[in-house]
Amino acid sequence: MDRNPPVMITRVNGAEIVAELMALSARTAPKGRGLDSIIIKIITGDDLKVLADEMRRLKDKHASGFFVRDAANIEQSDACVLIGCKADNILGLDCGGCGFTSCKDMVEAQKRFDGQGKTYQGPNCIIKMADLGIAVGSAAKTASIHNADNRIMYSAGVGAIFLGWMPGCKVAYGIPVKVSGKSIYFDRTA
């Protein structure tokens, strides 16, 4: 008698496993001075519809029609990994890459920034934004290694910020994942 029956991996379960591995890749990606400011959230099920609805709502506010196209992809996805960077974590290098003389000046400018009508809020630390890019790239690479269709979406990150799902983040991206015979993220219209 077999005491360990085979485990059936479903399409959605497989996508969720890949999403967890993507989150692991984003978390362990290199960070400037080794200081982690990355926020990661995995959404599945009904939350995918909530995010898609928010993206559709934002289309008119930001005159970005591709938000609707991307929202349809989010709804069809099995999971979505959201990755953002906390804006108030500074490195104290005073490198000037953000356009300000000091990190303190940049943080003060963040407080004064009137982001009405903008998808992202700034200014942001250039090194922390590089950290975010590395984390997003690492997550997408992990999805690819596991042959899960995925696409990095600016629009999904914006939707997540507006939903309040990325606390402290002023910039975020979403990487939806789908397990199917043909990628839903290519051959798209609009």
N, C-alpha and C positions, 0 to 999 in steps of 0.2 A: 504494500500500500504506500502510495506517495504522500508523504506528510507535508510537502510543500507544493501545492498545486500551482500551475503557471499563473502568473499575474497578467491580466488582460490590460494592455495600455490602450486607452481610447484616444481619438484624435485630440479632443480637448485636454485630456490629462497629459498627453505628450507635449502639447503647446504650453501648458502650465509648468511642466518640468523645465522646458527650454527657457521660459520666462524667468524662472528661479535661477537658472544658470547664468542668464544674461545679467540679472541683478548682482550675482556674485562677481561677474567680470567687471561690472561698473564699479562696485565697491572696492575691489582690489586693484583697480587701475592706478597707475602712478599719479601722485598729487604733489603740487608745488610745496616744498618744504615739509612734505609728509603730512600736511594738515588737511583733513577730509571735511569738505563742505558740501558734499554731494547728498542729495535727497533722492530716494528711489521708492517708487510705489508701483505695484503690479495690480492691474485691474482685469477683471474677468466678468462674465455673466451680464447681469443687468447694468453694471457700472459702465460697460462699453456703450450701451444706449444712452446713458446719462451724458457721457463725454461727447458722443456724436451729436446729441441735441444741442449741447452748449456750443459746439463748433458751428453748427448751422445758425445759431443765434448770433454768433460773432461775425458771420459773413457780412451782414449789412453794416454792422458797426465799424468794421475795418475794411470795407470794400474789397474783400478778398474772396472771390468766387470759388477758388480752389478749396476753401474750407468745406464746402458742401461735398465736393468730390471725395475729399479725405474722410469726411464724416461717414460716407457710405462704406468706405473701406474699414473704418473702425467698427461699425456695426457688424460687418461680416467677419471680423477677426475673432480668433479664439482667446486672445489675451493681448494686453498692451503694457509695455514697461515704460513708465514715466520717469525721466531723469532730469533733475534740476540742480541748481547750485544756489546755496544761501548767499544772499548779496552782502550781508553785513560782516561776513568773516573776511578779515584782511590779513595780509601777510606781514605788514609792517616794513616792507622793503623800500617804500617810497621810490619806486622805479620810474614813475611817470608814464607808464604804458597806458594808463587810463585817461591821460590828458591832464592830470592834476599834479601839483608839486609834491603832495604827500598823500598817503593813504587816508589820513585824518580828513584832509580837504575833500577827497572823493566821497567819503561817508557823509560828510556835511552836505555835499551836493546831492547825494541820493535823497536826503531828507527834504531838500528844496524842490526836487524834480516834480513837475506837474505832468504826470503821464496821461492826462486825459486824452483819449483817442489813440493811445499807443498800445501795441501788443506786449511789448516788454518795457521794463523800467530800467533806467540807467542813472548814472554811469555804473560800470561794473569793473572789477579788477580783471585786467587782461590775463593774469596768470590763472585766476580762478575760472575764467571762461575757457582757457586752454585745458584746464583740468576737466571741465564739463565735456568738451569735445573729445578728449581722450576716453572718458568714461562711456560716452555715447558710442564712439567707434568700437570700443572693446565689447560692448553689449551686442552691437550689430554683428560683429565678427563671430561672437559665440553662437548667435542664431544661425549664421551661415554655416559654421562648422557642423551644426546639427541638422542642416538641410531644412530648416524652418524658414518659410518665406517671411520676409520682414521689409520694412521701409522706415527710414527715419523721417518723422513728420514734425516740422515746426508748428503746424496748426494744432496738432494734438497736445503739444506742450503748452501752447497758449490757452487752449480750452481748459487744461488741468489747472493752470494758474488762476484763471477766472473762476473756476469752481472752488477754489480754496484748498485744493488737494495737495499743493506743494508749498507748505508753510515756510516763509522766509525767502522763497525763491522769486527772483525777478526775471529769470530766464530758465526755460525748460524745453525739453523735446519729448516726443512720444515715439516709441518703436512698437507698432502693432505686429503681432505674429499670427500667421495662419498656416495650418497644415491642410493642404489640398493638392489635387493633381496638377493644378496650374495656378501660378501666382496671381492673386487678385490685385496686387500692387503695381502691375505693369499693364500695358494696353489699356490705360485709363483714358477717359474722355475729359475734356475741359482743362 
